[in-house]
Amino acid sequence: MSSVTPRAVPFYCPFCGEQELRPGDPSGWRCEVCERLFELQLVAIGGEA
């Protein structure tokens, strides 16, 4: 049985701050306003790096 991790959903574009985001390639997001692609990455949970 394989576990599927849900995709983290951003609230705004880290470049322009707009909220018009769409899923881009399989691991990223695309801003419809500034047309940039970006990915989210979990660095740590609970303050430990």
Beta strands, then each sheet from edge to edge (+ up, - down):
strand 1: 21-23
strand 2: 29-31
strand 3: 37-38
sheet 1: 1+ 2- 3+
end
